[in-house]
Amino acid sequence: MQKQDWMSVFQEEINVPFEGWNFSRLTETGRMQEAPLSWNYASVVRQRMRGIQSLLDMGTGGGELLSKLQPLPSKTFATEGYLPNVEVARANLEPLGVQVISLDGDDELPLPDQSMDLIINRHESYLPSEVYRLLRPEGIFITQQVGGKDNQKLNQLLDAPVPTDYLHWDLTFATNQLKEAGFSILEQKEEEAFTRFYDVGAIVYYLKAIEWQIHDFSIERYADQLVSLHYHLQNAGYVDIPTHRFIIVAQTRPKTVKK
């Protein structure tokens, strides 16, 4: 195939709608595979859901994961800041009794003080003091985060600038922030794994979704690099992109007992 033919293939991936936070187009066809971590976020959350009365899922995406954590507490809320995902989340979650809150930013969450038993957060930004405000005494915060070294090889393979704004974002930095906000750290782990891609079209689709990784990404701008990467994949069969993840389980202070 000529360069213009591959551009047509790449354009097909750009044109495919992406909604919620759903990569099934790639994962269910085996075009992208994520290496497992030593923990499972959903399992960690389920262990902490026993007996709770209230739950907040920050950055729910399209509600894909939260909907699989049933049965949910009677008071369950979800926030989402990406407008196209909000209606997807509402369609998935409101039939389950979940109130979906559309918001811009995480500095102020429209919920009362000390109203949550458990707050969960997968790959979403958060303000430690605001999370602390919402949790009841001895409430639990669980977050899995994407570290600052994530996916840098994609930038290198395409000769794109490596983002530097979040290079500091790792387990040590995050736990220190939470401790300063008043949390005790119950569990913590950090790992580098990888995502394996088998074709360049899958990488194009992925980069369209994670638009912050290469800010100026377009198939026209990176056409030569994409075609070159395609021929590399033809020979190698796949490419592994290192990922960076960490998970924290934190708890607020117990209620002070007056003498």
ZIBEL-V933545 format. One record per backbone hydrogen bond with DSSP energy under -1.0 kcal/mol. CO is the residue of the C=O (numbers start at 1). NH is the residue of the N-H. If there is no record, write none. Layout:
CO,NH  CO,NH
This chain:
2,6  3,7  4,8  5,9  6,10  7,11  8,12  9,13  10,14  11,15  23,26  23,27  24,28  26,31  26,32  31,198  33,196  40,44  41,45  42,46  43,47  46,49  49,52  53,75  54,118  55,77  56,120  57,79  60,63  63,67  65,68  66,69  75,55  76,99  77,57  78,101  79,60  80,103  82,85  83,86  85,89  86,90  87,91  88,92  89,93  90,94  93,96  93,98  94,97  99,78  101,80  109,111  116,136  117,140  118,56  119,142  120,58  121,144  127,131  128,132  129,133  130,134  131,135  133,114  134,115  134,116  136,139  139,252  140,119  141,250  142,121  143,248  144,123  145,246  147,150  149,152  151,154  152,156  153,157  154,158  155,160  156,159  164,167  166,169  168,170  169,148  170,174  171,175  172,176  173,177  174,178  175,179  176,180  177,181  178,183  179,182  184,251  187,249  189,247  191,245  193,243  194,35  195,241  196,33  197,239  199,203  200,204  201,205  202,206  203,207  204,208  205,209  206,210  209,211  210,213  214,217  218,222  222,226  223,227  224,228  225,229  226,230  227,231  228,232  229,233  230,234  231,235  232,236  233,237  239,197  241,195  242,151  244,147  245,191  246,145  247,189  248,143  249,186  249,187  250,141  251,184  253,138
